[in-house]
Amino acid sequence: MADVQNGKRSRQPDPRDRLIIALYAQLKAERETREALEWVLHNGALSNEVLEAVAGDPVPAVSSEELAAVEKIIALDNRRRGH
């Protein structure tokens, strides 16, 4: 996963690897949130008002900062490839 230069491993993971790790963490958090909501719904521990608030104010899946980071990674990768 890490770049190897002059026989030594770099301390920073490749930007693509960091992106994969970040996306995995986001997916895991979304799954845990969904599982928690399912448990709460099945056990009647959530009021209709709270459910309406959750449904009416969803958290964006991707922020503008995350999109900018992805675009930067793509641009850097394209430069390395000579595109």
N, C-alpha and C positions, 0 to 999 in steps of 0.2 A: 504494500500500500504506500509506503513512503518512497520518495525519490532516492535513488542511490547515485551519489556523485563521488568520484575519486575513491570508490570502495567504502565510503562511509554513508550511513543512513542520515538523511536530513532530519532535523527535529520537528519540522512542520509537515503534517500530512499534505498530500497533493490536494489542491482546491476541489477537484472532483470527488475525492474521497471524503472531504469535509462536507460537501454537499450531500452525498449519499448518507452520511451519518446524521446530518441535520434532518433530512427527509424521513429517515427511519425513526428518529426521535419524535418528530411531529406525528407520524402515523401511529406510533405507539401511544402517544398522549391522546390522540383522537379515539383510538380503540378503547382506552381505559375510561375516557369520558363517556363514551357510548355504553360501555358495560355498567358504569355507575348509574347512568340514567335509566337503563333497563331494570336494574335492581330496585331502584327507588320507585319506578312505575309499578313493578310487579308487587311490591310490598306496601303500596299506598302511602309512602312517606313524603309525598310531594303534593303541594296544593296546586289547584288549577291556575292560580295567579302566578305562581313561580314558573309553571310550564309555559304559560303565555309569555312571560318575560323572556324566558330562554329562547322560545321560538321567534319572538319579535326582535331580538337583539343578538343575532348570531355573531360569533367572532369570525372575522375574515380568515379564510384558509391560508392566505399568503398576504404578507404586508408589502408595502411599497419598498421598504428597505430590503426585504428578502428578494424581491424581483430585481432590484438594482444589483444585489450581490450575484444573483444567477447570471444576469446580463454581463457583468464584469468577468465572471469565470468563463463564459462562452467566448467573450472577446479575447481574453488572454489565451484560451485554447486555440482559437483561430489564428492568432499571431504566431504561436509556436508552430503551427502546422503550415504557416506561410500562405494562408488564404487572404 
